[in-house]
Amino acid sequence: MKRKSLNKLLALGMTAVMTAGLLTGCGGSKDGASTNDTVQTTSTTEDGNADTAADDAGAADSEQASGEVPTLIWWTVGGTPANDFDDAIAKISDYSEEKIGVRLDVKIAGWSDYDTKMNTIVNAGEYFDIMFTNNTNYSKFVNLGAFENISDMVQNVTPELYSFIPELLWSGVQIHGNVYAVPTYKDSSLTQFYYLDDQYVQKYNIDMGSLKDLQTLDPIVRTIKEGEGKSFYPLMLNQGALWNGFFNDYDGLTSGIQPIGVRIDDPERKVVCTLEQEDVVKNLELLHSWYVDGIINPDANVVTEDSKGNAFGNAQGWPSAVVQWETLQGVDKYDAVKVFGPLYTTETIQGSMNAVSVNSNYKEEALKVLQLINTDQTFRDLCAFGVEGDHFEYLEDGSVKRLRDDWTWPAYTQGTFFVMSNQEGSDPNQWEEVKQQNEQASASTCLGFALDVTNIQNEVSNVNTTWDKYKYDMLTGASDPATAVPKCIEDLKAAGLDTIIAEAQKQIDEFYK
């Protein structure tokens, strides 16, 4: 979609983007970079099993030919699944089979393994039908020809899905004017919250209203550290949970490259290396001081598993999402405060999507699964919470009470929030909160722009590989910015960072003529 028509949509639709919450909708395929750009299957995969991709595709063909109910492979991200996860998915598949004639095989890559695993799957041509994707890999995988162009298919095959999701979101996931993924219709603007265990708020008489950013958090975490002692870490981080929202002030242009961006309020839209910006360096220095002073856990840069019962957390959300954070952490009560947003960028819209594989034998069925999860409350609840009677139960008011805490398929990766039941204790108006946040969101000066990496794919790959060597140490405070930042920038430039910045600036200048 061209800039003029997108700007018109923004003007007409910004306040209305979330008001279609109770509408329903569906999807299709268009010539472009779709079936002609298929990823070639290779003979070995990451686990060393020969011809796995070919075997999966062959099995799918056999299912289709025999008239058997197809099983769709859905790759996503989350925590380590419980031992009975596959059994639960089988029970959930009983419902999807009844409704649309398909079953699911949901495969979860760990938080810290997701990027590597998805790269391996795409580059090896491993068979899948649906893949969770986001702004870190979406444009890359589209340009590799891994995802089906569903621009027409989503309207023709699943019109209910297409109607349900606002036009602004469909525009926000376009690449080369085409749609390659179904956006997750939820908190599609960015609002950042800090939350702190109420027992420490009360114990140390903490003024939550004083929290605005990392700098105002500093005296609070130091007070808690001093009071709780050497073995207590107020801030618990890991490789899969680095400092959330660290680069919020910079629009990443959907590049998937954290070291570049445009400041969200910059009218000149100047593309910069974020690591060279004074505010970013200042915050990196603060993280490092927390790490040195024992406020951040000493294994943060190497541990991959999430911890439970954390005193502090930060996440994108809405006010009553605090109930979910309490449940995930096993904490009785968190006090939460908004510290950033709401803000719309192309990246926030692309923060959670599901794409159909260009090699899938069941493209239409895959879209029907995504339609079902966005329009059918029963299926939505099953995927979000697990099996009724085992993982959760319904209370008299229709809300969900979790019976277990080991359902690790995150609801935000699956589909809309607006047909999903509330959890026990949640504000019954929480989805209205989400809609209001989106209606009130300001816009990045680069909203509507998405970087085309076609001419810089090698540089993007090399820069991301280089950044991966630094990010775990840097965003947990383990490395000293005085030495790590200059060295990282030097290596990033050697990998092609300046070329990417120049290309991004060229495209932005052309887009906003």
Disulfide bonds with the S-S distance in Angstrom:
none
